[in-house]
Amino acid sequence: MKRRRLLAGPYLFWSVSFIIIPLFLIVCYGLTKADGGFTLENAAHITTPENLKALGLSLLLAFLCTLICLVLAYPLAMILSQSSISQSSFIVLIFILPMWMNFLLRTLAWQTLLEKNGVINTFLSFLHLPQINIINTPYAIVLGMVYDFLPFMVLPIYNVLIKLDKDMINAARDLGANSAQTFVKIILPQSIPGVISGITMVFVPAMTTFVISDLLGGGKVLLIGNVIEQTFKQGSNWHLGSGLSLVLMIFVIASMGIVNKYDKGQSGGSF
């Protein structure tokens, strides 16, 4: 027992220092005025037209990013799960490699590719094709989100699919089920935990991002993450920024709760 406590010591220290204490400070700042008095005005500031628009756009783009990642990731995860170990390991490595690079550098690379005189438009001009002008638009932000967060959707689904009981799938086919029926009745229900994990891991950072919208949106597309960042850094208003962060945390926790509830409902059913 003592050994377990000793092993848990570093984790407890990390959790208290970098999770509990920062969250406690955010709550304290968000629910107090500059003079230390209790208030809900900081959180209520989310109801201003500008902040509601930023929050609504953040939810929309996060939803689109999650949906696109799911549509792209599930077929890829199925292909990987049916490949040989050497092939799947190599392809997974290719997906993981960009994650070893700094997040800011990856986003800056897309800015270089998408800008009006960037690599893509230069190549299109060389081929005498019409240029694309999606930089500084929500489309560029969604593209950057999908690129950055796609591995977080692929890996959880892939980890679930490779653990599926192959005998169950073979039995379904022996009993006359075609590929579509096997997928709907056997594969998809058992892969729901991976899908839920992927949705959570993509939707939450997509909803709270501000770096991608800063670089690929050019400051013209304001998300709720940008509002909070500007409140802290430019306005130096920690109380207001913390209050808005609390509201965003409520949305994140609520979305995670809904997803986890659906996951439990699925896992309790029969296939």
C-alpha positions in Angstrom: 0.0 0.0 0.0 2.8 2.4 0.9 4.5 1.6 -2.4 1.4 2.4 -4.4 1.1 5.7 -2.5 4.7 6.6 -3.3 4.2 5.8 -7.0 1.0 7.9 -7.0 2.9 10.8 -5.4 4.3 12.4 -8.6 0.9 12.2 -10.3 -0.9 13.7 -7.3 1.7 16.5 -7.2 1.3 17.2 -10.9 -2.6 17.1 -10.7 -2.7 19.5 -7.7 0.0 21.9 -9.1 -1.2 22.1 -12.7 -4.9 21.2 -12.7 -6.6 21.8 -9.3 -4.8 25.0 -8.3 -5.2 26.7 -11.8 -8.9 25.7 -11.9 -9.4 27.0 -8.4 -7.8 30.3 -9.4 -10.0 30.6 -12.5 -13.1 30.0 -10.3 -12.0 32.6 -7.8 -11.3 35.2 -10.4 -14.4 34.4 -12.4 -16.8 34.8 -9.5 -15.2 37.9 -7.9 -14.9 41.6 -8.7 -11.6 43.6 -8.6 -12.4 44.4 -5.0 -12.9 40.8 -4.1 -16.7 40.8 -3.8 -18.8 38.0 -5.2 -20.4 38.5 -8.6 -21.8 36.7 -11.6 -21.4 39.6 -14.0 -18.2 38.2 -15.4 -19.9 35.0 -16.5 -23.0 36.9 -17.6 -20.9 38.9 -20.0 -21.1 35.9 -22.4 -24.6 37.1 -23.3 -23.4 40.2 -25.1 -24.0 40.0 -28.9 -20.3 39.8 -29.8 -19.6 37.0 -27.3 -22.7 35.0 -28.3 -21.7 35.3 -31.9 -18.2 34.1 -31.1 -19.5 31.2 -29.0 -22.0 30.1 -31.6 -19.3 30.2 -34.4 -17.0 28.2 -32.1 -19.6 25.5 -31.6 -20.4 25.4 -35.3 -16.8 25.1 -36.5 -16.0 22.5 -33.7 -19.0 20.5 -34.8 -18.0 20.6 -38.5 -14.4 19.7 -37.6 -15.5 16.8 -35.5 -17.9 15.5 -38.2 -15.3 15.8 -41.0 -12.7 14.1 -38.8 -15.1 11.2 -38.1 -16.0 10.8 -41.8 -12.3 10.7 -42.7 -11.0 8.7 -39.7 -13.4 5.8 -39.6 -12.7 4.3 -43.0 -9.0 4.9 -42.5 -9.1 3.2 -39.1 -10.9 0.2 -40.7 -8.3 -0.1 -43.5 -5.5 0.1 -40.9 -7.2 -2.6 -38.7 -7.4 -5.0 -41.7 -3.9 -4.4 -42.9 -0.8 -6.4 -41.8 1.0 -5.3 -38.6 3.9 -3.8 -40.5 1.8 -1.8 -42.9 -0.6 -0.5 -40.3 2.3 0.4 -38.0 4.0 2.4 -40.8 0.8 4.3 -41.7 0.1 5.0 -38.0 3.6 6.3 -37.7 3.0 8.7 -40.6 0.0 10.1 -38.8 1.9 10.5 -35.5 5.0 12.1 -37.1 3.4 15.6 -37.6 2.4 15.5 -33.9 6.1 15.5 -33.0 6.4 18.9 -34.6 5.4 22.1 -32.7 1.7 22.8 -33.0 2.4 26.5 -33.9 4.8 25.5 -36.7 2.2 23.1 -38.2 -0.4 25.9 -38.3 2.1 28.4 -39.8 2.9 25.9 -42.5 -0.8 25.9 -43.5 -0.8 29.7 -43.5 2.1 29.6 -46.0 0.3 27.1 -48.1 -3.1 28.9 -48.2 -2.2 32.6 -48.4 -2.9 34.4 -51.7 0.7 34.2 -52.9 1.3 30.9 -51.2 2.5 27.5 -52.4 -0.9 26.2 -53.5 -1.9 29.4 -55.4 1.5 29.6 -57.1 1.2 26.0 -58.3 -2.4 26.7 -59.5 -1.2 29.8 -61.4 1.6 27.7 -63.0 -1.1 25.3 -64.3 -3.3 28.2 -65.4 -6.1 27.2 -63.0 -8.2 29.5 -60.8 -6.7 30.3 -57.4 -8.3 29.6 -54.1 -8.9 32.3 -51.6 -9.9 30.7 -48.4 -7.2 32.2 -46.1 -8.7 34.4 -43.4 -12.1 32.6 -43.6 -13.8 30.0 -41.5 -13.0 27.4 -44.2 -9.3 27.8 -43.6 -9.8 27.5 -39.8 -11.8 24.2 -40.2 -9.1 22.9 -42.6 -6.4 23.7 -40.0 -8.5 22.1 -37.2 -9.1 18.9 -39.2 -5.4 18.6 -40.0 -4.3 19.1 -36.4 -6.9 17.0 -34.7 -7.5 14.1 -37.2 -5.0 11.8 -35.5 -6.9 12.2 -32.3 -9.9 10.7 -34.1 -8.1 8.0 -36.0 -6.1 6.4 -33.1 -9.0 5.7 -30.7 -11.1 4.1 -33.4 -8.2 2.1 -34.7 -7.3 0.9 -31.2 -10.9 -0.4 -30.8 -11.1 -2.0 -34.2 -7.9 -4.0 -33.9 -9.3 -5.6 -30.7 -12.6 -6.8 -32.2 -13.3 -10.5 -32.1 -12.7 -11.7 -35.6 -14.6 -14.9 -34.9 -17.7 -12.9 -34.3 -17.4 -11.2 -37.7 -16.7 -14.5 -39.4 -19.7 -16.1 -37.6 -21.9 -13.3 -38.9 -20.8 -13.9 -42.5 -21.2 -17.7 -42.1 -24.8 -17.0 -41.0 -25.5 -15.1 -44.3 -24.8 -11.5 -43.3 -23.4 -9.4 -46.1 -20.7 -6.7 -45.6 -23.2 -3.9 -44.8 -25.1 -6.0 -42.3 -21.9 -7.2 -40.6 -20.7 -3.6 -40.3 -24.1 -2.3 -38.9 -24.8 -5.1 -36.5 -21.3 -6.2 -35.4 -18.5 -3.7 -36.2 -20.1 -0.3 -35.6 -21.8 -1.1 -32.2 -18.5 -2.5 -30.8 -16.5 0.5 -32.1 -18.7 3.1 -30.4 -16.3 3.5 -27.4 -13.5 4.5 -29.8 -15.8 6.8 -31.7 -16.9 8.5 -28.5 -13.3 8.9 -27.4 -12.4 10.4 -30.7 -15.3 12.8 -30.7 -14.4 14.0 -27.2 -10.7 14.4 -28.1 -11.5 16.4 -31.2 -14.5 18.5 -30.2 -13.1 19.9 -27.0 -9.8 21.3 -28.4 -11.6 22.5 -31.5 -14.1 24.4 -29.5 -11.5 26.1 -27.3 -8.8 26.8 -29.9 -7.6 30.3 -30.6 -4.1 29.8 -32.2 -5.6 28.3 -35.4 -8.2 31.0 -35.8 -5.6 33.7 -35.1 -3.2 32.5 -37.8 -5.6 31.1 -40.5 -8.4 33.5 -39.7 -6.1 36.5 -39.8 -8.0 38.1 -36.9 -11.1 38.4 -39.0 -12.8 35.4 -37.6 -13.4 35.7 -33.8 -14.0 32.6 -31.8 -14.7 32.4 -28.1 -11.1 31.3 -27.5 -9.9 34.5 -29.1 -12.2 36.6 -27.0 -10.9 35.0 -23.8 -7.3 35.3 -25.0 -7.7 39.0 -25.8 -9.5 39.6 -22.5 -6.5 38.2 -20.6 -3.6 39.5 -22.7 -4.8 42.8 -24.2 -7.4 43.9 -21.7 -5.5 42.4 -18.7 -9.0 41.7 -17.2 -8.4 38.4 -15.4 -11.8 38.5 -13.7 -13.8 38.9 -17.0 -11.5 36.4 -18.8 -12.0 33.8 -16.0 -15.7 34.3 -16.0 -15.9 33.7 -19.7 -13.7 30.6 -19.2 -16.1 29.2 -16.7 -18.9 29.5 -19.2 -16.8 27.7 -21.8 -15.9 25.0 -19.3 -19.6 24.4 -18.7 -20.2 23.9 -22.4 -17.2 21.5 -22.6 -18.3 19.5 -19.5 -21.9 19.3 -20.8 -20.8 18.1 -24.2 -18.5 15.5 -22.6 -21.4 14.4 -20.3 -23.8 14.0 -23.2 -21.3 12.0 -25.2 -20.4 9.7 -22.2 -24.0 9.1 -21.4 -24.6 8.0 -25.0 -21.5 5.8 -24.7 -22.8 4.1 -21.5 -26.2 3.6 -23.2 -24.6 1.9 -26.1 -22.3 -0.3 -24.0 -25.2 -1.6 -22.0 -27.1 -2.9 -25.0 -26.8 -6.2 -26.8 -25.3 -6.5 -30.3 
